[in-house]
Amino acid sequence: MALSMTASALPYPGPDEGYVQTCYSDATRTTIVGERSYGNCGERFDWGDRTRYFSLSKIVCGDGGPHP
């Protein structure tokens, strides 16, 4: 799922969720200029520039094991 919204409206991740925010140079969203992740899945990363042109991808994670 990819969302587009203002930076002040970034969603708060749940216990088994994370987000990747991909920032673009302009409204055409063809040139990526930065990216960051936050939440509770995998390692966090943050590089490049943050702009008002971005997409947000939700990641659902978990341990994959059985739950009694």
N, C-alpha and C positions, 0 to 999 in steps of 0.2 A: 504494500500500500504506500503510495506517495502522496504527500499533502503539500500544500503551499499556503503559507500564512506569515504573519509578521513575527519577528523574533521575540517580541514580548508575549506572544501567545503559545510558546512552545509547551507541549503537553508534558506532564509529569509521568515518568514510567512506573509501571506496576512492578511487583516482585520478580516476575519472569519476563520483563520487557526491556528493550533498549531502543534507541533511536539513532539514526545516522542523518545528519544535516549536511547536505551538499550545496555549496554556495557557487553562484555563477556570476560572470562579469556583468551581464545585463539581462534584460527581460526576455531575450531570445533563448536563454538557457542552453547555449551551445558550448560555452567555454567554462570549465570548472576552475575556480580560483581558490577553493578551500573546502575543507571537510572536517567534521568532528563527530564524535560519537559520545553518547551519554546514556546512563541507565545501568541495568544489571545484567548485561550480556557481553561476554568477551572483554578484551582489553580496550581501554579508552584511547582515542587518538584525537589530535587537534592540530591541523596544519593549515597554512595559507590565510586567506582573508575571509572575513565574514561580510556578507553584503545583504541587501534587502531582497535580493533575488535568490531564492533557495527552494529546495525540495526537502521533504522530511520522509524518511522511510522507517517504518516500525518493524522491529525484530522481536519475535517471540522465541524465548529460549527456555531451557529447563534441563534437568539432569537426565531425562530420557528413561529413567528407571521406573519400575513398578511402584505404585503407592498403595500400601495396604488399606 
